[in-house]
Amino acid sequence: MYGPVVAVIGGSGFVGAHVVRELMAKKIGCRPSYQKGDPLWHVADLDCPWQMIELERVSSVRSFLRQAAALIYCPRLDLQEMTHKREAKRRGVRQLRIILDACRAEGVGRIVYVSTAATMVVDEPAGKRGYDESGVYVPGSRDDVFFEARGVMEAEIYRYVATGSDLTMVLPTTPVGPDDVEMGAAGLIRALATGWVPQAGAEQLVNFVDVRDVASGVVAALQRGRSGRRYALAGQNLRVERLVKIVTEQSGRDTELGTVADQRRDLVGRFKETVAHGLGLSPGRPQQQYLLERALRIGPVSNQRLRGELAVTPRRPEQSVADTVEWLCRVGALGWRGGQLCRPGLPL
């Protein structure tokens, strides 16, 4: 449908690599990009024309997009943007403008931008099904770098849509699954699988979506998504207690969860400690703990549009967690010792 090629900026990232796999599985020609220093071992089996790109250089971006019929843009998570709000917003918008202007200059006719479900979060509590695409984050409403930067970037997207760009946005919650070289949700799963269990009884809801379902949603949005429309890519809404139970079951651990905490803040504090420990982080790097805080702030999300318009049925969380545990073991981030899973400390 999209010949001769679909360009994928961010193809070496966690989400981007799975998008490339999905395109190749559907026999859609693709040209993925990577940046200097990106890990590539997890995509070594993908036989496609990889190209290095410098997102701050107009000539580099235009060269990459030349003769592409469509673009999928998967911005990589940059930990620096978690501590430098103003620079994060400036850099995000600057790179976005370079890319979208280059698309116009090179005649790229169709664009899918991978945003985040954080841009749907509003001050009002989520409804029964969770936040949906009607919610629009208001810049300045939270003292949060990720929310602020992504909100400003999405506002910029609408400016290009208003001036004629054929552009669709997809908004994943927290992706989970194999090949998580960025150690996002996989870091949390690794922590829980090796014994760090928070106090159970969490009523607060989180949403994790299988990264392979994200990739399916991205490609479906490319093929039949409406211009200017947003599509939330979400899995099941889970209570924290159930998430812990799924991880312990799928990792083969027989763990008794603790008693229900009287104060929700106690649970959240313990849960953040779990993530920090699982990622092998010291207390001096609090930005890493933010990976969990972001999932809690996003909260429950509706996947009705994903199931309906994009015809993607998300996997069950049990399958996503089981596949993540298997991948962690395969790459040496988890191992067995004395019949129990352990964290060898092997760097990814």
C-alpha positions, 0 to 999 in steps of 0.5 A: 500500500505504501511503496516504495518505502515507509521511513521509521524514525526511532526504529532502533528504540523499543517501540520503533523496533517492533514497528519495523517488525510489524511492517516487515511481517505485513510485507511493507517496505521500510527504512528504519533509522538509528542515532549514533550510540543506539544499541542495535543488537536486538534488531540484528535479525532485521534485514532492512536498509538501516540508516543513521540520522542526526535529528538536529541536521535538516540535511540528514533528515531530508536525506533519510526521508528522500523517496519515502511515501510515509513516515512513522515517527517514534520519539525515543525516551530521553532521561534528560528531558525528565529534569530539564523542562524548558530544554525538553520542550524546545528540543522536542518541538525543534526536532518535530519541526525539522522532521515535519518540514522535511516531510513537506520538502521531500513529498512524504504524504502520510505521517503517523506520530507516536505520542503518549497517553499522558497527553490525554490526562486532564484534571478531572478523574477518569471515567469508568473506562478510563481516559480517552482521546477526548482528553487534552492535556493543558500545558502548565497544568502539571509540574512534570517534564514528560507531560509538558514536553509531550503536550507541547509537541502534540499541540505543534502537531495540530498546527501542521494538520491545520495547514494540510499535513496528513498526520495521525497520532497514536497514544500508547500507555506504558509499553511492555514486552520483549526487546525492551532495551530501554528497560522501562516496564521490563525493569519493573517486572525484573524487580518484582520477579526477583523478590521486591514485592510492594504492599498489596491492596493497591486500588490505584489503576495503571495501564500497560500495553503489549509493545507488539499491540502498539506496533499493530496499532501504529501500522493500522493507523498508518493504513486506515487512521484518519488525519488529525485523529488520535488513537489510544493504544492501551491494554487492560486497566490493572490494579497494582495488586493484580499486576504484582500477582501476575508477575509473581505467577508468570515468573514462577515465584510463590509469593505471599503478598503483604497486608493491605496498606492503610495509606495509599502513599505507603504503597506508592512509595514502596512501588517506586522503590521497587522500580529503582531497585529493579533497574539497578539504580541508586537513590541519586538518580530519582529520574528513573523512579519517574518511569513508574510515577508516570504510569500511575499518573496516566492511570486507566485508559480506554482502548475502545477506539483501538479495538473498534476503528483499528481492529486490534485486540490487545493481548492479556497482561499474563502473556505480555509479562510471561514473554518479558520474563522469558526475554529477560532470562534470555539476555541475561538480565534474569537468571536462576539460582537455587531454584529462584529467579535472581538478577545477575547484574549483567548489563544489557 
